[in-house]
């Protein structure tokens, strides 16, 4: 049976100021029925039962806040809907004892909603958003299904759930005090000392939570969730703010939580290498962002990730995207082009940190990936090149125009995204042809900048940075808050702009899949985090990646079907062989 979904983005709706175009042009309304009418707050409300799916109101809406979707396939069981003409989730993933289940999908299709339901933070309403469903009714809707037992356990408070939320930056708003006090409160398993060591936070236990960096907050939040005595552990985007070494260390700990302690672990993650390494199984989420999400059946991790990338779910016999996400057969080749500019050895000293940068040469049309641990000086290096920081020794390149996307993007601008873009001094032709659609900024143009989510703000900042007329593009952690597809769309847009113009770019990021996809050479940082940083010169990617991966004791291979980078299981035959040969950066494709 076909379903029709009508969604109104109330953050963009201008209500009466547009003259209620949607109400005026609706053919059903003009026939005397009330398909679209105003609610008590002045917002339009669309009756999905009366809507014919003609598509006129979305086309006439001046701010493009309406979406009408005709579902030709049975999506599944409606589990939750937030309100009238708002997001809804079909089906629900389930944890598995002794295994890690990864949730993969685009932003805005319900992964966090599913986590909140499984953790008992949201009680599913089965689509009847006007009334709270009783647990008996919820259980009855899933009669004969495994999920019924899970919901019954939640209803009877027999399910012990530990949740690491997505937005760790909100922790200081709800807890004031020392890190140690926060973790002692969470330590139901009496393993604080062991967990603090495992997650690398022993040195910050005496610090105030309010003074922690994003990466420190993330590790504290993961540790707190780990310390609780639970049957099911849910981690929503655990790799955000963490460097590659920290990501792999935490991934290993979460894997052992499932396999050795026989706990159920569920993870939402956009770092493809981490998700694949961490997960035993995956559920694929698909649908229309902000409108609806559907949860696929459970799949083996490798096959599930490959099906998501391919855009076709085999068991469901369903195409979820009209194009595949592809990876090159070989890594991005080093560009043998003319030198563009060079810079001398640079040095910068602070009270408790020093940075030494080797002299380097940059070529026309190349993208250089910057790799290294957190607090090792990568952002300082980029700021030295951009002229934002002045070196204490050496001199940064002169007469270069620079476009800089900072690590932390703020949203203090008063106005819409369209107004921000208009006043940003960009090349409009580049914005319209290369980045607007690829980075999904079209849908944001009428939104107030102050109301953008982290991912929306990130995409806007990247789009503006890439659209400026510059010799050098410096992008600091562009993958933060972006989903898998958005990260690779960014890589494609950057390569098109840089290679096509003969300019150059430096990309600082901790997602090795993104760095591998976008860069032709790399800068590798060494030293001691928060004490001394040593920035290497731009070098051959194979040599640089080998050295970087060896430093974190990780080997990569390419998947034989999708060609995506995959992390080898520590101690596996391929891991041992690559380490023995010194080839930490993949040497051949394998399943």
LINFENCOR-V40960 format. One record per pair of residues at least 6 apart in sequence whose ideal C-beta (glycine too) atoms are under 6 Angstrom apart, sorted by sequence separation. I is the first residue (numbers start at 1). J is the second residue. D is the distance in Angstrom with one decimal. If there is no record, write none. Layout:
BEGIN
i = <I;I>
j = <J;J>
d = <D;D>
END
This chain:
BEGIN
i = <29;39;95;105;116;142;153;196;257;269;287;307;372;383;436;509;527;568;28;29;81;117;126;175;258;287;312;348;384;413;498;527;559;568;36;37;58;103;125;239;257;285;286;370;479;525;526;26;57;80;139;183;311;347;387;556;557;26;36;58;79;285;311;525;254;267;346;507;557;35;78;139;204;283;284;384;444;478;524;23;55;79;138;139;283;311;523;554;555;22;76;77;124;310;345;35;53;75;76;126;344;523;35;222;309;386;462;33;53;281;282;296;343;521;557;201;297;386;441;201;282;342;522;135;199;281;284;439;521;524;555;89;93;280;341;22;28;92;279;282;339;340;355;441;458;522;218;251;340;458;524;555;89;199;218;284;339;340;357;439;494;524;179;180;355;179;215;251;337;338;455;491;15;27;214;215;247;251;337;417;418;454;455;487;491;179;195;335;337;379;417;435;558;276;420;555;556;557;560;13;179;233;335;416;417;479;556;560;25;26;195;237;335;435;466;477;558;560;195;232;233;234;235;236;239;348;417;435;471;472;473;474;475;476;477;479;10;557;120;175;286;550;22;25;239;479;549;413;431;549;172;430;172;186;189;346;411;426;546;21;22;45;46;411;546;6;187;188;189;424;427;545;120;179;183;186;188;411;426;6;119;186;426;427;348;349;417;542;4;18;80;119;348;6;79;80;346;347;81;83;171;347;411;4;81;346;409;4;14;78;168;345;409;516;168;344;12;438;13;409;513;12;94;168;112;343;92;198;438;9;341;405;8;164;405;8;164;435;434;7;405;164;6;403;434;162;434;5;403;4;162;403;3;162;402;161;401;407;2;160;166;401;402;403;404;405;406;407;160;161;162;163;164;165;166;400;400;8;7;6;386;382;382;379;119;115;115;112;382;245;243;378;243;367;365;370;95;365;364;366;367;368;369;370;362;369;378;376;369;367;371;376;367;367;368;369;370;371;372;376;366;375;381;368;375;373;377;111;376;100;99;215;98;325;98;340;100;101;102;103;97;96;95;368;95;102;111;110;109;102;360;371;100;104;109;354;355;356;357;358;360;100;358;100;101;102;103;104;105;99;108;108;106;110;109;335;334;334;332;93;93;88;89;90;91;104;334;272;270;270;76;69;75;69;67;329;327;327;273;271;273;272;309;306;306;244;243;7;5;5;276;277;273;273;248;245;244;107;107;106;106;63;12;12;11;11>
j = <35;45;101;111;122;148;159;202;263;275;293;313;378;389;442;515;533;574;35;36;88;124;133;182;265;294;319;355;391;420;505;534;566;575;44;45;66;111;133;247;265;293;294;378;487;533;534;35;66;89;148;192;320;356;396;565;566;36;46;68;89;295;321;535;265;278;357;518;568;47;90;151;216;295;296;396;456;490;536;36;68;92;151;152;296;324;536;567;568;36;90;91;138;324;359;50;68;90;91;141;359;538;51;238;325;402;478;50;70;298;299;313;360;538;574;219;315;404;459;220;301;361;541;155;219;301;304;459;541;544;575;110;114;301;362;44;50;114;301;304;361;362;377;463;480;544;241;274;363;481;547;578;113;223;242;308;363;364;381;463;518;548;204;205;380;205;241;277;363;364;481;517;42;54;241;242;274;278;364;444;445;481;482;514;518;207;223;363;365;407;445;463;586;305;449;584;585;586;589;43;209;263;365;446;447;509;586;590;56;57;226;268;366;466;497;508;589;591;227;264;265;266;267;268;271;380;449;467;503;504;505;506;507;508;509;511;43;590;154;209;320;584;57;60;274;514;584;449;467;585;209;467;210;224;227;384;449;464;584;60;61;84;85;450;585;46;227;228;229;464;467;585;161;220;224;227;229;452;467;48;161;228;468;469;391;392;460;585;48;62;124;163;392;51;124;125;391;392;127;129;217;393;457;51;129;394;457;53;63;127;217;394;458;565;218;394;63;489;65;461;565;65;147;221;166;397;147;253;493;65;397;461;65;221;462;66;222;493;493;67;465;225;68;465;496;225;497;69;468;70;228;470;71;230;470;230;470;476;72;230;236;471;472;473;474;475;476;477;231;232;233;234;235;236;237;471;472;85;85;85;474;474;476;476;234;234;236;236;508;373;373;508;374;498;499;506;232;502;502;504;505;506;507;508;504;515;525;525;519;518;522;527;519;520;521;522;523;524;525;529;520;529;535;523;530;529;533;268;533;258;258;374;258;488;262;504;265;266;267;268;264;264;264;538;266;275;285;285;285;279;537;548;278;282;287;532;533;534;535;536;538;279;537;280;281;282;283;284;285;280;289;290;289;293;293;520;520;521;520;283;295;292;293;294;295;308;540;484;483;484;294;288;294;291;291;563;563;564;512;511;513;513;562;561;562;510;510;291;291;292;566;567;565;567;554;552;552;455;483;483;485;446;446;447;447;451>
d = <5.5;4.9;5.9;5.8;4.2;4.1;3.8;4.8;5.2;4.1;4.2;5.3;5.3;4.1;5.7;5.5;4.5;5.0;3.6;5.9;3.9;5.5;5.2;5.4;4.4;5.1;5.1;4.7;5.4;5.2;5.0;4.4;5.4;4.0;5.3;5.9;4.4;4.7;5.1;4.7;5.8;5.3;5.6;5.3;5.0;5.8;4.6;5.2;5.4;5.0;5.1;5.6;5.7;5.4;5.8;5.0;5.4;4.8;5.1;5.7;5.1;5.9;3.4;5.4;5.7;6.0;4.1;5.9;5.8;5.2;5.6;5.5;5.8;5.4;4.1;5.5;5.5;5.8;4.8;4.9;6.0;5.1;5.2;5.3;5.7;5.2;5.7;5.9;4.5;5.4;4.1;5.8;6.0;4.8;4.7;4.1;5.7;4.3;4.2;5.8;5.0;5.4;5.7;5.5;4.5;4.7;5.4;5.9;4.8;5.2;5.6;5.5;5.8;4.7;5.9;5.2;5.6;4.7;5.9;6.0;5.3;4.4;5.3;3.5;4.8;6.0;5.9;4.6;5.6;4.9;5.1;4.3;5.7;5.9;5.6;5.3;5.4;6.0;4.2;3.6;5.5;5.1;4.0;4.8;6.0;3.8;4.7;5.5;5.6;4.8;5.7;4.3;5.2;4.6;5.9;4.9;5.8;4.5;5.7;4.9;6.0;4.9;5.4;3.9;5.3;5.1;4.1;5.7;4.7;5.4;3.9;4.7;4.6;6.0;3.8;5.5;5.1;4.5;4.6;4.7;4.3;3.9;5.8;5.0;4.1;5.6;5.1;5.8;5.3;5.4;5.1;4.5;5.1;5.5;5.5;4.9;5.9;4.7;4.5;6.0;5.9;5.8;5.7;5.6;5.5;5.2;4.7;5.8;5.4;5.8;5.5;5.5;4.5;5.2;5.6;5.9;4.3;4.9;5.6;4.5;4.9;4.8;4.8;4.8;4.8;5.9;5.9;5.9;5.7;5.8;3.9;5.2;5.0;4.7;5.7;4.5;5.8;4.9;5.2;5.6;3.9;5.0;4.0;4.8;5.2;5.3;3.7;4.3;3.9;5.9;5.3;4.8;4.4;4.1;5.7;5.5;5.3;6.0;5.0;4.8;5.8;5.2;5.3;5.3;4.8;3.9;4.5;5.1;5.2;4.8;5.6;4.0;5.8;5.7;5.9;4.7;3.9;5.8;3.8;5.2;4.7;5.7;5.4;5.3;5.5;5.2;5.6;5.7;5.2;5.1;4.5;4.0;5.5;5.6;4.9;5.7;4.4;5.4;4.7;5.1;5.6;3.7;5.4;5.6;4.9;4.0;5.1;5.5;5.6;4.2;4.5;5.2;5.9;5.5;5.1;4.6;5.0;4.7;4.7;4.5;5.4;3.9;5.8;4.5;5.6;5.1;5.7;5.2;4.6;4.3;5.1;5.4;6.0;5.2;5.8;5.8;5.5;5.2;5.6;4.4;4.0;3.9;5.4;4.9;5.8;4.8;5.7;4.3;4.0;5.7;4.0;3.8;4.1;3.8;5.8;5.7;4.7;4.1;5.9;4.3;4.1;5.0;4.9;5.0;4.7;4.6;5.7;5.0;4.8;5.0;4.9;4.6;4.5;5.8;5.2;4.6;5.3;4.4;5.6;5.1;5.3;4.8;5.6;5.6;5.3;5.1;5.2;5.8;6.0;5.7;4.8;4.9;4.5;5.6;4.8;5.7;4.8;4.9;4.4;5.6;4.7;5.0;5.5;4.2;5.1;4.0;5.8;4.7;3.3;5.4;5.8;5.7;5.1;5.9;5.2;4.5;4.8;5.3;2.8;5.3;4.8;4.2;5.0;5.8;4.3;5.1;2.9;4.6;4.5;4.9;5.5;5.1;5.8;5.9;4.7;5.4;4.5;4.9;5.2;4.7;5.3;6.0;3.5;5.0;5.3;4.9;5.4;5.8;4.7;3.3;4.0;4.8;5.5;5.4;4.6;5.3;4.4;5.5;4.0;5.6;5.0;5.1;4.4;5.2;5.0;4.4;5.5;5.7;2.9;4.2;3.5;4.8;6.0;3.0;3.7;5.0;5.2;5.8;5.0;4.0;5.3;5.0;5.1;4.6;3.9;5.3;6.0;5.6;5.1;5.6;5.8;5.8;5.0;5.9;5.3;5.8;4.1;4.9;5.5;5.2;5.2;4.7;5.2;5.6;4.8;5.2;5.0;4.3;5.9;5.5;5.6;4.1;5.8;5.3;5.7;4.4;5.9;5.3;4.6;4.9;5.8;4.2;5.0;5.6;5.9;5.5>
END
